[in-house]
Amino acid sequence: MEGESEPAAAAAVFSAVLDDDDLLGEILARVAFPTSFVRAALVCKRWLRLASAPAFLRRFGDLHPPSLLGFYVVTRAHASAEKQSPQFVPVPQPPELAAVARRASFNLDSLRGDWLRSEWFDLDCRNGLVHVFHGHGHPEVMVRSPLCPATYTAVLPPVPSTSIHDGFTYYYHDILANGGGQSYFCLALGSKEQQPVWDVYVLQGDTWAIYSSVVPEIQEIALALNSLISHDKMYNLALVSGTFMLVLLDLPSSSLSLVSLPEEVEYKSTGMSLANDDSGVHLIHVKGSHLRIWLYDMTDKKGLADWLLVDTICLREICVHQMISTRMFDDVGDPSLMVREVGVDSGFLFLEADGVLYLFDIKRKELKKVYEVTQEDRYLYGVTPFMMVWPPKFPVMKEGCDPKE
């Protein structure tokens, strides 16, 4: 009798834990990988309901940020030569994610004859999707899913060529994926007799609909990076009448603000990324051997926003500790170290020095060499990180499934 009661007692303990949403949430939050997390969520409808709740997904994402699966590099034989096709470079993964990467198809050579046929192509990766931009001024955009190559390829509708304001013609378009590719915005810059216009469109079905528009008073604004968008605000770094500044476009109010950068920040070797909690943007700058990270916080309790220095890191010390050459810091007149790309929430960044690409994990303070240009392609044109999908896309549960099963 005693032996028969032990399994029953154990079952009662498991039931007491798994039937408690709070305790179950704590267990699910400790699942290390999104692939395992999705499988756990599909145990039953109750688990799926708990796991797919927006608040829980935000918490899980904070505890387990999306992993970097690899990155695309675009090279040239020299600065003015034709671009080579993007090459995907994987980074080491734990077995759970390595299996995902092996099933994927990252090769873009099939696009070489059409989408990659000229100088005017570019890449952007968002939440498991690769966006291939082709054309100058009025680009076409193809969307591919390397993680599901057989099921997802799409071409976005052509972007508008003329402004809603009479007489204005567009000369530049910047297409942004918002919400991990769930929606798309297009920033269109135009002019008429030296008067600029900034129009923002949102993709609705197969049509680009106007979403916001502003006619800036300042004429000389040259964007330096691709724009970022979050919570109806668009950010970019730009040269404004010769001064490096943050440009903030508030979409609902159609207002454009210019924000001065910290005094130490120069035009060269600067990157930007959205903060993970959508409170603002991070600015990353390398000067000499020091890397500094600022946060432009839009959620100040007094309703004010300003730059907050988050971290200062001595890269020379890290190189010495990890037995990496410090020669890149010797030329103080024209530093060779460049910020190539900044990861999500500034969790990592790519640095280039003398044709060698380094991946720097900011949290762990780890720097490692991940790529080096060849004799044939000695100029590194672009670096585009490819991240694991987040939040996950849960399969649809069958009707009639008992929520407790």
C-alpha positions as CSV (number, residue, x, y, z in Angstrom):
1,M,0.0,0.0,0.0
2,E,2.8,2.3,0.8
3,G,4.4,1.8,-2.6
4,E,1.2,2.5,-4.3
5,S,0.7,5.8,-2.5
6,E,4.1,7.3,-3.6
7,P,3.1,7.7,-7.3
8,A,-0.2,9.2,-6.3
9,A,1.6,11.7,-4.0
10,A,4.0,12.6,-6.7
11,A,1.2,13.2,-9.1
12,A,-0.5,15.4,-6.6
13,V,2.6,17.5,-6.3
14,F,3.0,17.9,-10.0
15,S,-0.6,18.8,-10.4
16,A,-0.4,21.4,-7.7
17,V,2.6,23.0,-9.5
18,L,1.4,22.8,-13.1
19,D,-2.2,23.8,-12.3
20,D,-0.9,27.1,-10.8
21,D,-0.5,29.7,-13.5
22,D,2.1,31.7,-11.5
23,L,4.3,28.6,-10.9
24,L,3.9,27.4,-14.4
25,G,4.9,30.8,-15.7
26,E,8.1,30.7,-13.6
27,I,8.9,27.3,-15.2
28,L,8.2,28.4,-18.8
29,A,10.3,31.6,-18.2
30,R,13.3,29.5,-17.5
31,V,13.2,27.5,-20.8
32,A,16.5,28.5,-22.4
33,F,15.6,28.5,-26.1
34,P,12.6,29.8,-28.1
35,T,12.4,26.5,-30.0
36,S,11.9,24.6,-26.7
37,F,9.6,27.3,-25.5
38,V,7.3,26.9,-28.4
39,R,7.2,23.1,-27.9
40,A,6.3,23.6,-24.2
41,A,3.6,26.1,-25.1
42,L,1.9,23.5,-27.3
43,V,1.3,21.0,-24.5
44,C,-2.3,22.3,-24.2
45,K,-4.4,25.4,-24.8
46,R,-3.9,26.6,-21.2
47,W,-0.1,26.6,-21.6
48,L,-0.4,28.3,-25.0
49,R,-2.6,31.0,-23.6
50,L,-0.2,31.7,-20.8
51,A,2.9,31.6,-23.0
52,S,1.5,33.8,-25.8
53,A,0.3,36.6,-23.4
54,P,2.1,39.8,-24.5
55,A,3.4,40.6,-21.0
56,F,4.8,37.1,-20.6
57,L,6.5,37.3,-24.1
58,R,8.1,40.6,-23.1
59,R,9.4,39.0,-19.9
60,F,10.8,36.0,-21.7
61,G,12.4,38.2,-24.3
62,D,14.2,40.2,-21.6
63,L,15.4,37.0,-20.0
64,H,16.5,35.4,-23.2
65,P,17.3,38.0,-25.9
66,P,17.1,36.7,-29.5
67,S,20.3,34.9,-30.5
68,L,22.6,36.1,-33.4
69,L,22.6,33.2,-35.9
70,G,25.1,34.8,-38.2
71,F,25.6,37.8,-40.5
72,Y,25.8,38.8,-44.1
73,V,28.9,40.5,-45.5
74,V,29.1,42.4,-48.8
75,T,32.6,43.0,-50.1
76,R,34.4,44.7,-53.0
77,A,37.8,44.3,-54.7
78,H,38.3,48.0,-53.9
79,A,36.2,51.0,-52.8
80,S,34.8,51.8,-56.3
81,A,34.5,48.2,-57.6
82,E,31.2,46.3,-58.1
83,K,29.7,44.7,-55.0
84,Q,29.9,41.0,-54.6
85,S,26.9,38.9,-53.7
86,P,26.1,38.9,-50.0
87,Q,27.9,36.0,-48.1
88,F,26.4,34.5,-45.0
89,V,28.8,33.8,-42.1
90,P,27.3,31.6,-39.3
91,V,28.4,32.0,-35.7
92,P,28.7,29.1,-33.3
93,Q,25.4,28.0,-31.7
94,P,24.3,25.5,-29.0
95,P,22.8,22.3,-30.4
96,E,19.2,23.5,-30.1
97,L,19.8,26.5,-32.4
98,A,22.4,24.8,-34.6
99,A,19.7,22.5,-35.8
100,V,17.5,25.5,-36.8
101,A,20.4,27.0,-38.7
102,R,21.2,23.8,-40.6
103,R,17.6,23.6,-41.9
104,A,17.7,27.2,-43.1
105,S,18.7,28.5,-46.5
106,F,20.8,31.7,-46.2
107,N,22.2,31.6,-49.7
108,L,21.1,34.6,-51.9
109,D,23.0,33.6,-55.1
110,S,19.7,32.8,-56.8
111,L,18.9,36.6,-56.8
112,R,22.2,37.6,-58.4
113,G,20.8,37.8,-62.0
114,D,17.9,40.2,-61.0
115,W,17.9,41.7,-57.6
116,L,21.7,41.7,-57.1
117,R,22.6,42.7,-60.7
118,S,23.8,46.3,-60.1
119,E,25.4,48.5,-57.5
120,W,22.1,49.6,-56.2
121,F,21.2,46.8,-53.8
122,D,21.2,46.7,-50.0
123,L,20.2,44.3,-47.2
124,D,18.3,44.5,-44.0
125,C,17.4,41.7,-41.6
126,R,14.5,41.9,-39.2
127,N,13.1,39.1,-37.0
128,G,14.1,36.2,-39.3
129,L,13.3,38.0,-42.5
130,V,15.8,39.3,-45.1
131,H,14.8,42.4,-47.0
132,V,16.7,42.9,-50.3
133,F,16.5,46.4,-51.7
134,H,17.1,46.9,-55.4
135,G,17.3,50.2,-57.3
136,H,18.4,53.7,-56.6
137,G,16.0,56.4,-55.4
138,H,12.8,54.4,-55.8
139,P,13.8,50.9,-54.6
140,E,12.0,47.6,-55.0
141,V,11.9,45.3,-52.0
142,M,11.9,41.5,-51.8
143,V,11.3,39.8,-48.5
144,R,12.7,36.3,-47.9
145,S,12.6,34.0,-44.9
146,P,15.8,31.8,-44.7
147,L,14.3,29.9,-41.8
148,C,11.3,28.8,-43.9
149,P,12.7,29.1,-47.5
150,A,10.0,27.0,-49.1
151,T,7.0,29.0,-47.7
152,Y,7.9,32.7,-47.7
153,T,9.0,35.0,-50.5
154,A,7.3,38.3,-51.3
155,V,7.8,41.5,-53.2
156,L,6.5,44.7,-51.7
157,P,4.5,47.1,-53.8
158,P,6.4,49.9,-55.6
159,V,7.0,52.9,-53.4
160,P,5.4,56.3,-54.3
161,S,7.5,58.5,-56.6
162,T,5.8,61.9,-56.0
163,S,4.7,63.6,-52.8
164,I,1.2,64.4,-51.7
165,H,2.4,68.1,-51.8
166,D,2.2,69.5,-55.3
167,G,5.5,69.9,-57.2
168,F,7.6,67.8,-54.7
169,T,9.6,64.9,-56.2
170,Y,11.2,62.2,-54.1
171,Y,14.9,61.5,-54.3
172,Y,15.3,59.0,-51.4
173,H,13.3,56.2,-49.8
174,D,14.0,54.4,-46.6
175,I,11.8,51.3,-46.0
176,L,11.5,50.1,-42.4
177,A,10.0,46.9,-41.1
178,N,8.1,47.5,-37.9
179,G,7.1,44.9,-35.3
180,G,9.5,42.3,-36.8
181,G,8.1,42.6,-40.3
182,Q,4.5,42.7,-39.3
183,S,4.1,46.1,-40.9
184,Y,6.1,48.4,-43.1
185,F,6.8,52.1,-43.2
186,C,8.4,54.1,-46.0
187,L,10.2,57.4,-45.3
188,A,10.3,59.4,-48.5
189,L,12.4,62.5,-48.8
190,G,11.6,65.0,-51.5
191,S,12.3,68.6,-52.6
192,K,10.9,71.5,-54.6
193,E,13.2,74.4,-55.3
194,Q,15.4,73.6,-52.3
195,Q,12.5,73.2,-50.0
196,P,12.5,69.7,-48.5
197,V,9.6,67.5,-47.5
198,W,9.5,64.3,-45.3
199,D,6.6,62.0,-46.0
200,V,6.0,58.7,-44.2
201,Y,3.8,56.0,-45.7
202,V,2.4,52.8,-44.2
203,L,1.8,49.7,-46.2
204,Q,-1.9,48.7,-46.1
205,G,-2.5,45.6,-48.2
206,D,-1.0,46.4,-51.6
207,T,-1.1,50.1,-51.2
208,W,1.2,52.7,-49.6
209,A,-1.0,55.1,-47.6
210,I,0.2,58.4,-46.3
211,Y,0.7,58.3,-42.5
212,S,2.6,61.5,-41.6
213,S,4.1,64.5,-43.4
214,V,6.3,67.4,-42.4
215,V,8.0,70.2,-44.3
216,P,11.1,71.1,-42.3
217,E,12.3,74.6,-42.0
218,I,16.0,73.5,-42.2
219,Q,17.0,72.6,-45.7
220,E,20.3,70.8,-45.3
221,I,19.6,67.5,-43.6
222,A,21.6,64.5,-44.9
223,L,20.8,61.2,-43.3
224,A,23.8,59.2,-42.2
225,L,22.3,55.8,-41.3
226,N,19.2,53.7,-42.0
227,S,16.2,55.0,-39.9
228,L,14.8,53.2,-36.8
229,I,11.2,53.2,-35.8
230,S,9.4,52.4,-32.5
231,H,6.2,53.5,-30.9
232,D,5.3,56.0,-33.7
233,K,8.7,57.7,-33.5
234,M,11.4,57.6,-36.2
235,Y,15.0,58.1,-35.4
236,N,18.1,58.8,-37.5
237,L,21.5,60.4,-37.3
238,A,22.1,63.2,-39.8
239,L,24.4,66.0,-40.8
240,V,22.3,69.1,-40.3
241,S,24.0,72.1,-41.9
242,G,27.3,70.5,-41.2
243,T,26.6,69.4,-37.6
244,F,26.0,65.8,-36.6
245,M,22.6,65.5,-34.8
246,L,19.8,63.1,-33.9
247,V,16.7,63.5,-36.0
248,L,13.5,62.6,-34.2
249,L,10.3,62.4,-36.3
250,D,7.1,62.1,-34.2
251,L,4.6,60.5,-36.6
252,P,1.2,61.3,-35.0
253,S,2.0,65.0,-34.6
254,S,4.0,65.3,-37.9
255,S,6.7,67.1,-36.0
256,L,10.5,66.9,-36.5
257,S,13.0,67.6,-33.8
258,L,16.8,68.0,-33.9
259,V,18.7,66.8,-30.9
260,S,22.3,67.7,-30.2
261,L,24.6,64.8,-29.5
262,P,27.0,64.4,-26.6
263,E,30.1,66.6,-27.1
264,E,32.4,63.6,-27.5
265,V,30.5,62.1,-30.4
266,E,31.9,62.6,-33.9
267,Y,30.6,61.6,-37.3
268,K,33.0,58.7,-37.7
269,S,32.6,55.3,-35.9
270,T,29.1,55.9,-34.5
271,G,26.1,53.5,-34.4
272,M,22.6,53.5,-33.1
273,S,20.0,50.9,-31.9
274,L,16.6,50.9,-30.3
275,A,16.5,50.3,-26.5
276,N,14.9,47.0,-25.7
277,D,12.1,48.5,-23.6
278,D,11.2,51.0,-26.4
279,S,12.1,53.9,-24.1
280,G,14.4,55.5,-26.7
281,V,17.6,54.9,-28.6
282,H,21.2,53.9,-27.8
283,L,24.1,55.8,-29.3
284,I,27.4,53.9,-29.5
285,H,30.6,55.7,-30.3
286,V,34.2,54.6,-30.4
287,K,37.0,57.2,-29.9
288,G,40.5,56.0,-29.4
289,S,40.3,52.8,-27.4
290,H,37.1,53.8,-25.5
291,L,33.6,52.7,-26.4
292,R,30.8,54.8,-24.9
293,I,27.1,54.0,-24.9
294,W,24.5,56.7,-24.3
295,L,20.7,56.3,-24.0
296,Y,18.4,59.0,-25.2
297,D,15.5,58.3,-22.9
298,M,12.0,59.4,-23.9
299,T,10.3,58.4,-20.6
300,D,11.8,60.8,-18.1
301,K,9.4,61.3,-15.2
302,K,9.5,65.1,-15.7
303,G,8.6,64.8,-19.3
304,L,12.1,65.7,-20.4
305,A,14.5,63.7,-22.5
306,D,18.3,63.8,-22.5
307,W,21.4,61.8,-23.1
308,L,22.4,59.4,-20.3
309,L,25.9,57.8,-20.4
310,V,25.2,54.1,-19.8
311,D,28.6,52.6,-20.0
312,T,32.3,53.3,-20.9
313,I,34.4,50.4,-22.0
314,C,38.2,50.3,-22.6
315,L,38.6,48.1,-25.7
316,R,42.4,48.1,-25.3
317,E,42.1,46.3,-22.0
318,I,39.8,43.8,-23.4
319,C,42.1,43.1,-26.4
320,V,45.1,42.6,-24.0
321,H,43.1,40.3,-21.8
322,Q,42.0,38.2,-24.8
323,M,45.4,38.3,-26.5
324,I,44.2,40.4,-29.5
325,S,46.6,42.8,-31.2
326,T,46.2,46.4,-30.0
327,R,47.7,47.9,-33.1
328,M,44.3,49.3,-34.1
329,F,44.6,51.8,-31.3
330,D,48.1,53.2,-32.2
331,D,47.1,55.7,-34.9
332,V,45.5,58.5,-32.8
333,G,45.3,60.9,-35.8
334,D,42.9,58.8,-37.9
335,P,41.7,55.8,-35.9
336,S,41.2,52.6,-37.9
337,L,38.5,51.1,-35.6
338,M,35.0,51.5,-37.0
339,V,31.5,50.7,-35.7
340,R,30.0,48.6,-38.5
341,E,26.7,47.5,-37.0
342,V,24.9,47.6,-33.7
343,G,22.8,44.7,-32.5
344,V,19.3,44.7,-30.8
345,D,19.3,46.8,-27.6
346,S,23.1,47.3,-28.0
347,G,23.7,43.7,-26.9
348,F,26.5,43.3,-29.4
349,L,28.2,45.3,-32.1
350,F,30.5,44.6,-35.1
351,L,33.8,46.5,-35.2
352,E,36.2,46.6,-38.1
353,A,39.9,47.3,-38.1
354,D,42.2,46.9,-41.1
355,G,39.9,44.5,-42.9
356,V,39.3,42.3,-39.9
357,L,35.7,42.2,-38.5
358,Y,35.2,41.6,-34.7
359,L,32.1,40.7,-32.8
360,F,31.9,42.4,-29.4
361,D,29.5,41.0,-26.8
362,I,28.9,44.1,-24.7
363,K,27.3,42.2,-21.7
364,R,30.1,39.6,-21.5
365,K,32.8,42.0,-22.5
366,E,34.0,39.5,-25.1
367,L,35.7,40.4,-28.4
368,K,36.4,37.8,-31.1
369,K,37.4,37.8,-34.7
370,V,34.7,36.6,-37.0
371,Y,35.7,37.6,-40.5
372,E,38.6,38.8,-42.6
373,V,38.7,40.2,-46.1
374,T,40.6,38.3,-48.8
375,Q,43.1,39.4,-51.4
376,E,40.4,39.3,-54.0
377,D,37.8,41.3,-52.0
378,R,39.8,43.7,-49.8
379,Y,37.1,46.2,-49.1
380,L,34.3,45.5,-46.6
381,Y,31.2,47.3,-47.8
382,G,28.5,46.2,-45.4
383,V,27.6,43.9,-42.4
384,T,24.0,42.8,-41.7
385,P,23.2,40.7,-38.6
386,F,20.6,37.9,-38.8
387,M,18.8,37.2,-35.6
388,M,16.6,34.4,-34.4
389,V,12.8,35.0,-34.7
390,W,11.2,36.7,-31.7
391,P,8.4,36.7,-30.7
392,P,7.6,33.2,-31.9
393,K,4.8,32.3,-34.3
394,F,2.7,29.7,-32.5
395,P,0.9,27.0,-34.6
396,V,-2.8,27.1,-34.4
397,M,-4.3,24.6,-31.9
398,K,-6.9,22.1,-33.2
399,E,-10.5,22.9,-32.3
400,G,-12.0,20.8,-29.6
401,C,-8.7,20.4,-27.6
402,D,-9.4,20.3,-23.9
403,P,-7.6,23.4,-22.4
404,K,-6.4,21.2,-19.5
405,E,-5.1,18.4,-21.7
